[in-house]
Amino acid sequence: MLSPSPLDIPFKSVEPQPAPARRRTLLIVDDEEGPRQSLKIVFMDEYNILLAEDGAQAVELARQHAIDAAVLDIRMGGMSGIELLERLKAIDPAVEVIMLTAYETIETARQALRLGACDYLNKPFDLSTIRAAVATAMERRSLSEEIRANNQRLLELQAEIRGQKLQEQLARTRGEIYASIVHDINGPLTVISGFIEIINQHLANAKRIEGEDLAIVRDRLARITRQVNNCIDISRRYLQFLRQRSQETTGVGVNQILADLDELLKLHPSARGHQLIVHALAQDLQTRVNSTDFIQILLNLAINALQCTTLPHQVEVDAQPLGQALDQARFAEGPQCRFLNGEGFQNTPPLLALRVRDNGPGIPAEVLPRVFEPYFSTKPPGQGTGLGLSIVARLVKEARGAVCVQTEFGRGTTFTVYLPVL
């Protein structure tokens, strides 16, 4: 008869067996040989037994071995059981200790329990009592280890969650930054496109450019160069933000920024059909915010105002120097007012107030609390990124400024940016 092939033998899965429980260690400390050996005989089949005849020897054993529980005689020559209890707890706070005494006093019992003893027995004791006391001590030790292991696992899980959340936050932040780059550069690119269109009109049928046409082309090319530099400045700013490097701010003239804003918006599609008025300061000032951030703040606010309705309306931009600190108490937040970055605002005069006002429909009360949220937009899908005002909020905070929004239904909205002045 042929023997069965190995493939013909039914496969029987073998369940993994749990690891055998660790044999626990019991320390017995007594300065009398008889009690030490008696307890060793009682527990030698259940635990690893360590014997010590005094406190010093017991401390040395505790340093060399992982002790789960100890049985200590209170009255010993040299170091007392109470002192030894304290020393053992200092080595391992989780060790369980049973105190034995033939001379019970209430104060000694209280002291032992206060120092962390789990039980207190009088000599002589019966076997069932000492067995129960040691078994309870070992159970407490097991529970303590389980709690400690669970706490460690909990800490590890919390660390994993924090790490995961940090990675998600970094990914989200980077995504917002990339979207902001596209949003911020879109303004200069729109202007560049408009200038190129003007140049093309002058070059369309011309074989030779001279006179006024040549001057216009040169002017538009210079303006295009300026907008290209704006794009470069914007990209550098975001790279510095990603690298967490501080960016030194140099003073910038307010009137130059206002003039640039006026020029940029004249060619922006959002300005078509609306009236835009930009007022210069009677006496120019310099702010601490850099020029790229400054123009971006005003450009985003002005475009937001121009786009608040498709109906013809007016947008007005002006600036006003403030010689006194701002009274923030008068900006009570409510359905018609929002004040941003009051805590981080460097409210030290001199200050500059930049206003962007429109006579559009106003901001609904339920929308006002969310206007600075990233990606929040009331426009139809595909017609707005929801980033303009969130970028304004971030740039103003970085400049240690503040923003106030005041709106009234049917009468328009005013955004006021407060910035420190050099």
BELMO-V699492 format. One record per backbone hydrogen bond with DSSP energy under -1.0 kcal/mol. CO is the residue of the C=O (numbers start at 1). NH is the residue of the N-H. If there is no record, write none. Layout:
co:CO nh:NH
co:CO nh:NH
//
This chain:
co:5 nh:8
co:24 nh:48
co:25 nh:68
co:25 nh:69
co:26 nh:50
co:27 nh:71
co:28 nh:52
co:29 nh:73
co:32 nh:36
co:33 nh:37
co:34 nh:38
co:35 nh:39
co:36 nh:40
co:37 nh:41
co:38 nh:42
co:39 nh:43
co:40 nh:44
co:43 nh:46
co:43 nh:47
co:48 nh:26
co:50 nh:28
co:52 nh:30
co:54 nh:58
co:55 nh:59
co:56 nh:60
co:57 nh:61
co:58 nh:62
co:59 nh:63
co:60 nh:64
co:61 nh:65
co:68 nh:96
co:69 nh:27
co:70 nh:98
co:71 nh:29
co:72 nh:100
co:74 nh:81
co:80 nh:84
co:81 nh:85
co:82 nh:86
co:83 nh:87
co:84 nh:88
co:85 nh:89
co:86 nh:90
co:87 nh:91
co:88 nh:92
co:92 nh:95
co:96 nh:70
co:97 nh:118
co:97 nh:119
co:98 nh:72
co:99 nh:121
co:100 nh:74
co:101 nh:123
co:105 nh:109
co:106 nh:110
co:107 nh:111
co:108 nh:112
co:109 nh:113
co:110 nh:114
co:111 nh:115
co:112 nh:117
co:113 nh:116
co:119 nh:99
co:121 nh:101
co:126 nh:130
co:127 nh:131
co:128 nh:132
co:129 nh:133
co:130 nh:134
co:131 nh:135
co:132 nh:136
co:133 nh:137
co:134 nh:138
co:135 nh:139
co:136 nh:140
co:137 nh:141
co:138 nh:142
co:139 nh:143
co:140 nh:144
co:141 nh:145
co:142 nh:146
co:143 nh:147
co:144 nh:148
co:145 nh:149
co:146 nh:150
co:147 nh:151
co:148 nh:152
co:149 nh:153
co:150 nh:154
co:151 nh:155
co:152 nh:156
co:153 nh:157
co:154 nh:158
co:155 nh:159
co:156 nh:160
co:157 nh:161
co:158 nh:162
co:159 nh:163
co:160 nh:164
co:161 nh:165
co:162 nh:166
co:163 nh:167
co:164 nh:168
co:165 nh:169
co:166 nh:170
co:167 nh:171
co:168 nh:172
co:169 nh:173
co:170 nh:174
co:171 nh:175
co:172 nh:176
co:173 nh:177
co:174 nh:178
co:175 nh:179
co:176 nh:180
co:177 nh:181
co:178 nh:182
co:179 nh:183
co:180 nh:184
co:181 nh:185
co:182 nh:186
co:185 nh:189
co:186 nh:190
co:187 nh:191
co:188 nh:192
co:189 nh:193
co:190 nh:194
co:191 nh:195
co:192 nh:196
co:193 nh:197
co:194 nh:198
co:195 nh:199
co:196 nh:200
co:197 nh:201
co:198 nh:202
co:199 nh:203
co:200 nh:204
co:211 nh:215
co:212 nh:216
co:213 nh:217
co:214 nh:218
co:215 nh:219
co:216 nh:220
co:217 nh:221
co:218 nh:222
co:219 nh:223
co:220 nh:224
co:221 nh:225
co:222 nh:226
co:223 nh:227
co:224 nh:228
co:225 nh:229
co:226 nh:230
co:227 nh:231
co:228 nh:232
co:229 nh:233
co:230 nh:234
co:231 nh:235
co:232 nh:236
co:233 nh:237
co:234 nh:238
co:235 nh:239
co:236 nh:240
co:237 nh:241
co:238 nh:242
co:239 nh:243
co:240 nh:245
co:241 nh:244
co:252 nh:287
co:253 nh:257
co:254 nh:258
co:255 nh:259
co:256 nh:260
co:257 nh:261
co:258 nh:262
co:259 nh:263
co:260 nh:264
co:261 nh:265
co:262 nh:266
co:268 nh:271
co:269 nh:272
co:271 nh:274
co:275 nh:315
co:277 nh:317
co:285 nh:254
co:286 nh:422
co:287 nh:252
co:290 nh:294
co:291 nh:295
co:292 nh:296
co:293 nh:297
co:294 nh:298
co:295 nh:299
co:296 nh:300
co:297 nh:301
co:298 nh:302
co:299 nh:303
co:300 nh:304
co:301 nh:305
co:302 nh:306
co:303 nh:307
co:305 nh:308
co:313 nh:275
co:314 nh:359
co:315 nh:277
co:316 nh:357
co:317 nh:279
co:318 nh:355
co:320 nh:353
co:322 nh:351
co:326 nh:328
co:327 nh:330
co:328 nh:331
co:330 nh:332
co:336 nh:407
co:337 nh:334
co:338 nh:405
co:340 nh:403
co:345 nh:347
co:346 nh:348
co:350 nh:421
co:351 nh:322
co:352 nh:419
co:353 nh:320
co:354 nh:417
co:355 nh:318
co:356 nh:415
co:357 nh:316
co:361 nh:410
co:364 nh:367
co:364 nh:368
co:367 nh:370
co:368 nh:371
co:370 nh:373
co:373 nh:376
co:380 nh:383
co:386 nh:375
co:387 nh:391
co:388 nh:392
co:389 nh:393
co:390 nh:394
co:391 nh:395
co:392 nh:396
co:393 nh:397
co:394 nh:398
co:395 nh:399
co:396 nh:401
co:397 nh:400
co:400 nh:346
co:402 nh:418
co:403 nh:340
co:404 nh:416
co:405 nh:338
co:406 nh:414
co:408 nh:411
co:408 nh:412
co:412 nh:408
co:413 nh:358
co:414 nh:406
co:415 nh:356
co:416 nh:404
co:417 nh:354
co:418 nh:402
co:419 nh:352
co:420 nh:288
//
